[in-house]
């Protein structure tokens, strides 16, 4: 086969999209053996572009760069700007930004003149690594210095980088600069969309609408994505009426809302409790020709649960399965939480069983929801059984799980379970938050053994332990147990903690109420001496 015929075959296979990596390597090797005439660099570029688009690039990029280096040797085939651009893109896709800059240096050394396409992957790589100042320097300094003025994609990439880094004000300034200094390109909807999305995520919806109006005045037409972004921003601020007005405006412009738009509205309406008939809205979405996805169903199931329409929520879960939409962990958690709140524990347990049968792994939220319900229903054995099952599945309990269990066990007066839970927390090195300490201490204030274990735990948590000990002292004072309160204070000092006025004051007040003024005076003197020593 002649050179040009083989090149045509290679290009055809590259365009087909079914070329495998081994086949590309064989094609590359065959091309290198043609001499009269030698193959065009364009054909090699086809191969490089195909290989970069293939899966498992992170393991294959060294091979691609090795092939590039083979071209760079004296074979009568010289890489051009496009070749370098593809290989630079390859490096940035696998987060090898340093290698990409090495290739840029080689391009300049080969006396090739870069175009904006070469810099786009470099800009994306820098922005992805939060090196925004370097990306800005490239756009405003390096590119012009190399005779390569930035194009619309260069500026839009930098704008996206600014927004991703939370620098929306810089993105807005750049957009205004683009508008104020029109060059060879016209600012398009993508640049506006990017900044408007960033402003909405920051809650600056009014500024987003100002930009929206400016865009109209410049003749840039908004698309469905932009309307969906603004509707989302309004919903998050609770401005549902304005969001619905914008939806009508969108329809008047001949733009059809997509499933993302509807999901945004459903979520906003549900969270504000404004969706009187969630199922009806779902039917309307289907009527409009859209296929509800998992986000839609989860939002509607959540709304039904909040409306205490739990049977409808269960029916909807079955309906979504029949429509080919598979529920996820969030779906099951939402439904089980609704069932547990309505004291339908058996139904919740059935859904948990079905979830497991379908090969879906319950998460920490799933277990905590059900264990909390079991505690409230006075079933400590089932709780411990579920806790063991949870751990055996590799789901590790956290501070919320243990707090739920501890409070539940305490209300059931299950002292042994309380002590077991506390010891497990110690063995797993799970540090309770101060809020958790207060909840636990308040719940345990009538159980002496549990309080003793709790004192030992509290004393091992540094500054957090200091606050927790104060809560313990207050709990003992509340019970009228002054000796135990003073014992905690003493053990705090022994453990190296530094009790302050908040630790001493409750004890002092109780001593005064008991008529032990001298003891109260001695206590405050101890505090003063301790403060002086510190």
HELIX and SHEET records of a PDB file:
HELIX    1   1 UNK A    3  UNK A   16  1                                  14    
HELIX    2   2 UNK A   21  UNK A   32  1                                  12    
HELIX    3   3 UNK A   41  UNK A   53  1                                  13    
HELIX    4   4 UNK A   57  UNK A   72  1                                  16    
HELIX    5   5 UNK A   81  UNK A   93  1                                  13    
HELIX    6   6 UNK A   97  UNK A  109  1                                  13    
HELIX    7   7 UNK A  116  UNK A  128  1                                  13    
HELIX    8   8 UNK A  132  UNK A  137  1                                   6    
HELIX    9   9 UNK A  138  UNK A  142  3                                   5    
HELIX   10  10 UNK A  143  UNK A  145  1                                   3    
HELIX   11  11 UNK A  152  UNK A  164  1                                  13    
HELIX   12  12 UNK A  168  UNK A  180  1                                  13    
HELIX   13  13 UNK A  189  UNK A  201  1                                  13    
HELIX   14  14 UNK A  205  UNK A  217  1                                  13    
HELIX   15  15 UNK A  224  UNK A  236  1                                  13    
HELIX   16  16 UNK A  240  UNK A  252  1                                  13    
HELIX   17  17 UNK A  259  UNK A  271  1                                  13    
HELIX   18  18 UNK A  278  UNK A  287  1                                  10    
HELIX   19  19 UNK A  294  UNK A  306  1                                  13    
HELIX   20  20 UNK A  310  UNK A  322  1                                  13    
HELIX   21  21 UNK A  329  UNK A  341  1                                  13    
HELIX   22  22 UNK A  345  UNK A  357  1                                  13    
HELIX   23  23 UNK A  364  UNK A  376  1                                  13    
HELIX   24  24 UNK A  380  UNK A  392  1                                  13    
HELIX   25  25 UNK A  399  UNK A  411  1                                  13    
HELIX   26  26 UNK A  415  UNK A  427  1                                  13    
HELIX   27  27 UNK A  434  UNK A  444  1                                  11    
HELIX   28  28 UNK A  448  UNK A  458  1                                  11    
HELIX   29  29 UNK A  462  UNK A  478  1                                  17    
HELIX   30  30 UNK A  482  UNK A  494  1                                  13    
HELIX   31  31 UNK A  501  UNK A  513  1                                  13    
HELIX   32  32 UNK A  517  UNK A  533  1                                  17    
END                                                                             
